[in-house]
Amino acid sequence: MMKQHSASQFSLLLLFVTLLITAQPVKAELFWTYEKDGQQGYLLGSVHFANESFYPLDKKILDAYERSSVLVVEVDEETVSEDERQRLIAKNGFYGNNQTLKDHLSPKTLSLIEGLLKEFGIPLEAVKSYQPGLLAITITALQAEKLGYKADQGIDQYFMQKARYKKNIRQIEDFAFQMALLTNLPSDDLILQDSFKDMSDYKATWAAMMSAWKQGDGDELYKQAIGDPLNDYPQLAGFFDVLFFDRHPRMVNSANQCVNNKETCFIVIGAGHMLGEKGIVAELMRQGYRVTQLQEN
C-alpha cells in the first residue's frame, strides 16, 4: 500500500479549493472586519497549503490578530491523537471487505485515475483500497507538493502555531466531522469521472488563481475555484454541496457565537468559503452584520 501522508494533509478543502499562490503575501482584499450589536471581529480567507513566500503577512492582518481574544479555525487537529486520525481516515476513506476501486469504478474512470497517478510514479495497485474521496485528496496533496507547497506552512497552521497556549483556539468542525464527509460524497461513476477529469489541468488552474490572488480579485478567485468548475461540470454540484455549501451554516454560526459571547474573534476559513452569493461574507450581511473588506493602502 502507498505510504500515507500525515493526517494534516487530508483537509477536505483540498478537493476543490486549491488556492496555492506564490511570491505574494496574503492580500488585505481577502480580509474583512465584521460587526453586529457593537461586537467586532475579523475574517481571513486562508489557503491551506503555502510556502515561505507567503510570509510575512500583511501588517493589518497581524495587528487584527493581536487585537483578538479567540482564534476560530475550521479544524484543530491537535485535539485528536495521530492514532485516532489514522483510524478515522481508514474508517471513512478505505474500502472494506477486500473491495477495491475496480469493484466500483468503470475502466474509463480508472484510466483517468491511472493517468493522474502516473505523474507521481504511483501504480493504481498501490491505492486500490482507497475510496474516491480519499484518493482525490491524496492526488491533490501530491500535486500541491510538486508545486512546492506544504500543509504545515498554510495560513491556518501559521495562526494556530501563533495562538497555541496563548489564545483560545476554537474549531468550527472537528477531524471526525471532516472525515465523515467522505462518506457523503456522490459515488456515481460518471460524476467521479468529471471530478478526476477536473483535476488533470491543475497547473493552469492554479496559475489562473495565482493571478487573481495577486490582484486581490475575489470575483475572479471565486470564478476559478468554484464558478468555472460548476459551469464546466454541473454534475459536480453534489460535491460542492458536501464540501462547501452544506458546511457554511456552521461557519456562519461561529461568528454568531463570537458576537453572543462578546468575544473579539479572528476567524480563519478557506477563501473559497468566503466568496460568492452562498459564501460566508454574503450570508453574514444578510443576517444584519456590517462587513467591511479591508483595502491596501
ABEGO torsion letter per residue (X at the ends): XBBBBBAAAABAAAAABBBBBBGBBBBAAABBBBBBGGBBBBBBBBBABBBAAAOBBBAAAAAAAAABABBBBABBAAABBAAAAAAAAAAAABBBGGBBAAAABBAAAAAAAAAAAAAAGBBAAAAAABBAAAAAAAAAAAAAAAAGBBAAABAAAAAAAAABGABBBBBABBAAAAAAAAAABBABAAAAAAAAAAAAAAAAAAAAAAAAAAAGBAAAAAAAAAAAAAAABAAAAAAAAAABAAAAAAAAAAAAAAAAAGBBBBBBBBAAAABEAABAAAAAAAAGBBBBBBBBX
